[in-house]
C-alpha cells in the first residue's frame, strides 16, 4: 500500500477496513443495522457449526477414552478436563483483551483448536488424548467471553440483544442432541469394531467446523480493540470480581450450573432406579429439556429484563422444580419437570448475559464474561463429579413425610434446595445506576 509522501502508513487493522470490497480474509467494515445483522448471522452460523462438531467430539472423546483404557474412572477424567481450564482461561482472556481486539482473540482461539482437535485421536495414549483435549477446552474458554462480549456491537436495541443471546445459547446447547445423534450415526456405520475410526471421523469433522467458525469470524468487523491506556494498565481477572453486578450474578450462574451438572450426572440412574424406566425415557427427558430451553428463550422477550429480581425469581422456581422432580415417581410428571427445568435454566443464563451486556461498558464486559463462563464450566464439572461421588457414598434414607428416598433422590433434592437458597440469599441487585459507562466505575 502506498501513502502520501511524509504520511505514516495506516495501522494494519485500518488497512483492512477501507473502501475495498470485503473478502473472507478481511474484516467487514463497521456499518449500519443491515451490516450488523449480516455480521451477527455470520457469527451465529459459525457458532452453530462449531457447536455441532464440539458436542459430536465430546461424545467421541468419552467413547475413545473408554476404548483406550477400559476404565470408567478415566472417562470421568473427561469431566475434569472441563474443569481444569477454567483455572487458567479467565486470566488468559483478561490479559489478551488489553492487547487484542475481541475478533482477533476469537480468530486466534479457532486457529489453536483446529490442529488440536485434528491430532487428538491419532495416538491412542491417554496422556496424548488428555493433553490435546485440555488445550482445546482452554482455547474454547478464552473464545467464549470474547464472543459474548461482542454481541451488543452486532445488534440494534434491547429486543434484538435478547433475541441474539437466545440464538447464541440455542446454537450452543441446541446442538447437544444433534451432535450426539450424528456421532451415533457414524458409530453405527463403522460398527462395534470401529470405535477408533468413528472417533477419528468425529474429530476431523469437529476440526472442519472450527474452520467454518474461523471463516465466519474473519468476516466480522473489528470488535472492542483495547486502547493504549487499557493495554498499559493491563487486565486482571480478579478485577471483574470487584464489580457488584458480577458478584451478584456469579452465584446465579454457579447454581444453574450446579443444578444442570447434578441432573445430567445422575439423570440415567434416576430414570432407571427411581422411575423404573428405560433409556428411551431418558432420551425423552433430554429432548424435553431441550424443548423447554427453547421455550424459555422465546419467553424472554415478554419478561421483565435488566433486573436481578427476575433472575432471582426464575432461580427460586428452578430450585423448586429440581426438588420436586427428585420426588416424582412417574415418567409423565418427570418429563413435565424436565420441560420446566430446561426453560428456567435457559432463561436465567440469557437474563444474566443481557444484564452483563447492558450494564457494563466495553472494558469491563469481557472480564465479566470470563468470570461468567469460568463459573458455569467449573460448576458443571464440579457438580457432575460431586453428585456422582455423593450418590456412591449415600445409602437409601427415610425422612419424615416423604418416606424412603434413594441416594439419587437425596442428592437431587439437596441440589434443588441449594439453588433456591443461594438465589434468595446471594442474588441481589447492587445499589448502582445501570447506565452506559458505569461498568468501569463499579
Beta strands, then each sheet from edge to edge (+ up, - down):
strand 1: 397-399
strand 2: 403-405
sheet 1: 1+ 2-
end
